Amino acid sequence: MTLLIVGAGGYLGSELARQATASGRPVAGTFATRPGDLPGMAWLPLDLRDRSALDRVLDEMRPDTVVNTAYRQADWGVTAEGAVRVAMAAAERGLRLVHVSSDAVFSGARVHYDEGAAPDPTTPYGAAKAAAETAVRLLTPTAAVVRTSLILGDGGSGHERLVHDLAAGRRAGVLFTDQVRCPVHVADLAAALLELTEPVHSGTFHVAGPDAVSRHELGLLIARRDGLDPAAVPAGRRADVGDAGPADVRLDGEATRRLLSTRVRGATEFLAPGA
């Protein structure tokens, strides 16, 4: 039966599609602006703000499972309302749903958040993700809601490109020493999502790395792996620039790790030189 990846043209979605097709599973993917170049799968345009377009995709592909990786940080219509439309359509058709959420649903006031923690967002993006989680849980109680953190890889992520641009002076800015997250490798996250497509898994899951590092510490790890001068990676503090985002959010995924066979590596491991 077909796996439909909503947002397959994105960074996470494309890795998920790659792993799913490599396993021999029939895969279809949606894209917002341009299709990916992965062969062996169907690509369909989709604007998540349009419910009729979503219905057409589902009617054409007839998947049994949908993984929603799509979001736009400044677009409530995609991140929140789009997720509601996906959940409604999945519920109406009896489809298995895996919804990708974020540690942005938390304020950082508690620092450590396990799978049972209730969202308390402080940013518009976090509020959109929290609203999406609520809708998914209400409309599709057997779905898997998967919270994750900063997603990196082997050079293709936005944070890795940012570090290179800052170190080369192509972009102004700093990496905060007082903003902490639990980064995850995109390949590990995609493998965990594929496991969670199995219908035996329902509820909320945390798939994030075991290492809590600041944005600046993460930048230094990237610089050392990629042969950049660590001294060229600029440091700063959130308080000095008036950043209103959460400071320290650490996803505790111990309960999730006990369920899955996928080993989720920490940043110090997957960003080690030669890893």
N, C-alpha and C positions, 0 to 999 in steps of 0.2 A: 504494500500500500504506500501511497505517495506521502512524503514529508514536504510540507510547504513552509518555506522560511520567509517570513515577512521582513523585509529589509536585508535581503541577501546580497545587495550591492555594497553594504557597509563593511567596516573592518571586521567586526565579529561575525556578521552574517556570511561573509565570503569564506571565512575559515570554517564555519559550521558546514557550509555547503560542500567545501572541499573534502572534509572528513566524511560526511554522509555519503557522497558519491563514491568515494574511495572504498567504502564498506559495501558497495553494491546496492544501496538503497535507492529507489526511485525518488528523485528530488526535483522540486520546482521552487523557484525563488522570485520574489518581487523586487522591483527597484523603483526609486522615485524619479531619478533623472537619467541614468544610463545603466544598461545591463552589465553584468560582469562578463568576464571572458572564460569562465570555467565551462568546458565542454561536458556533454553528457547530461545536461539538465535543461528544463524549460525555464525561460525568463519571461516575466510578464510585468508590464508597467502597473503601478498602483499608487494612487493618492489616497492615503488613509482618511482624509477628510471627506471622502466620497463613499458612502455606504453602498451605493449601487455598483461602483467599481469593484469593491471588495466582494460583493455577491457574485459578480461576473467571474472573478478569478476563482472563487471557490467552486462555482458551478462548472467551470471549465476543467479544473484540475482534479476535483473530487478527492482531496487529501483525507487521510484518516487522522493526521497529526499536524498541528500548526505550532511553529515556534516564532514568537514575535520578538524580534530584536530591534525593531524600528523606533527611532526617537528623533526629535529635534529640540535642542535645549531651549530655544526661545519660542517654541510653537506648541501652545496648549492643544490646538486642534489635532496635532499628530500624536504628541506624547501622551496626553490624557484621553481626549475624546476618541482618538484613533484606536487606542487600546480598548476602550469601551466597545467600539464597533466590532473589533476582532472578537472580543469575549462574547458579545451578543450573537454574532454569526456562528461561533463555535458551539455555543449552547443550543442554538436552534437546530444545528445539524448533528449534534452528538459527537463533536470532534474532540480529540485529545488536544489540550492547550498547554504550552510552556511559555510563560511570560517572563521576559528579562527585565528586572528592575535594578535599582542602584542604591548605593549607600547614601546617596543624596537625600533619601527620605528621612534621615536622622539629623538632629541639630548638633550633635557632638557633646551635649551636656553630660551624658552618661559615659562617654568615651567608648566603652565596650558594649556591643549590641549582639545578642544572640538571635536565633531564628524567631523567638517568641516576642521580641521587642516591638512595641507599637511605634509607628512612624510619628515623628514630630518635626516636620520639615521647616526650614527657615528661609528657603529660596523659592522662587517661582518654579524652577526646574524640579526641585525636590517635592514641591506641592503637586506638580503634574504627575510625577512618578507615584506618589502616595495615593492620589486619586485613582490612578490606573490600577494599582494593587487592590484597592477596595472593590472596584468594579469587577475585577477578575475573580476575586474570592467569592463575591456575592452571586455572580452570574454563572460561574463555572467552578463549583466547589471542589471538583476533583482535579483541578489544574495544579501545575507546579509554578509557583512564583519564585524566581531565582534572583536574589540580590547579589550584586557583585561590586567591585571597586574599580580602580584605575586599570584599564586594559592595555597591556603592552605586548610586544612580540620580539621579532628579530630585526627591528629597524623601521617597521612600517607604521607604527602608531603615531597619533598626534603628539603625545608627550615626548616621544623619542625625537621627532622632527623639531619640536620646540627646543629641546636641549641643544641640538646641533645648530639651530639658528641663533640662539642666545650666545653660544660659545664662539660662533663665527662673527658675531656683531651684526648679523642680518636683521635682528629684531631686538627691540628694547624691552626691558622688563627684568624681573627677578623670579627666582624659585623660593618659595617660602620655607623657612626653617621651622615654622610653628604650625604647619598644616600637615597632618599625618593621615595616611591611608594604608590599605593592605593590598598592594598591586597584585594582579594575576596575569599569567601568560595567556594570550588569546587561544593557544592550542589546548591548554589545560581546561579553560572555560568551555570551549566548544565540545571537548570530549565529555565533560560533565553534563552539558546540556543534552547531548545525545543519550546519555544514560537516563536522564530524567524524562525523556520522551516515553519511557516505559510506563504504562498506566498504573503500575503498583505504587508510583511515587505521587503523592499529592500533598499540598500544603506549601509552606514557605521554607526556602533553602538558602544558605549562604555559601557562595562559591567565590572565595577570595584567598589570597595568599596568606601564609602564616606569619609573614614578616610585616611589622608595622614600621614604616619609614616616612620621613618627611619628604615633601616635594623636592627639597634641595638634596637630601641624601639620595633620593632616587635619581636625580640629575647627575650626581657624582658617580653612581653605579653605571649609568649609561655612558658617561664620558670615559670612564676607565675601560669599559668593555670595547668601546668603539675607537680607542686610541686618541681621544681628545684630551686637551689639557684641563684637568679638574679645576685649576685656578681660574679658568676662563668662564666657569659656570657661576653666574651672579646669584648671590644670596640676599634675602630680604625677609622682613616680617610682615605678616598680615596687618598688624595694628598700625604699621607705618604708612600703609597705602590705603587704609580704610576698607579692606576687603570684608564683606559681610558673610561670606560662606562659612560653613562649619569648620572648626579648627582641627579637631582630633576625632576621627570616626574609625573605629576598629571593628570590623565584622568578625564575630566569633562564629566560625563554621564547624565547630567540633561535631555537632550532631549530624550535619550533612556529611562530613568526612567519614563518619562511621557507617553511613549507608552506601557510599559510592566506592567503586573500585578505582576510579580515576585519582591519581596522586596529583594534588595541586601544589605546585612548587612555590617557594617564596622568592621575592625579588633578589635577595642576595645569592640565591642559587641560579636562577635562570638568566641573571645579568652578569654572572661571573665571566671574566675573560675566557674565551674558549669553550663556553658552555654550549 
